[in-house]
Structures are given as structure tokens and as C-alpha cells.
Amino acid sequence: MSEIKVIIHAPTPDAVLRARSNAANLLKAEPDAQVKIVVNADGVVEAINDSSEMDSCTVFCSNSLKKHSLEAGDGHEVTPAGILLIVQLQQQGWAYIRA
């Protein structure tokens, strides 16, 4: 099993697009990698409105969803605060990339 564990932070609409591409490319090269795309701020609008094959890797910030009056819907992972999840995962050894 791969030891690669990566958080890709996507706080803007453009960052969501880059994060999805980065995640897909990484998983193509290293299928066992663990990848979480943490979407917050204005990025939640893009991620909710335009689904992707990378949705299974995506974690939505509840605070940002509420700010934009959005819901992630069934099957989507939601964290109370994107920043908290990022910090917790980094403490567990996950690499951080800002898309």
C-alpha cells in the first residue's frame, strides 16, 4: 500500500478545478495514494455545482457551505471546519498542497 497521503486545499473555484486535476493525475500514477481535496470558502460553489469523478476524494467545509446557503448532499463528506481538518491531517503526517 502506498504511503502517500496528500491534502489538496481548494478555496477558490479555479483551485477546485486544479485540485481535481492534480488528484486524478496522482491517483493515475499512484493508485494506492490517499488523497483528500478539502474545499472551503468560495470553492464550495464550484464543487457543488459541477460534480466530478474526484467527488469521492472531496471534503466540504460546513462553515463555507452555510455561508453560501448550500448543502453537500448525500454521499459527500463534510467537516465542521476545513481549516481544522487540514491541521489535523498535517499532524498525522499528510502532505499539504494548495491548489
Secondary structure, DSSP 8 states (H G I E B T S, - for coil): ----EEEEEE-SHHHHHHHHHHHHHHHHH-TT-EEEEEE-TTHHHHHHHS--GGGGGEEEEHHHHHHTT----TT-EEES-HHHHHHHHHHTT-EEEE-
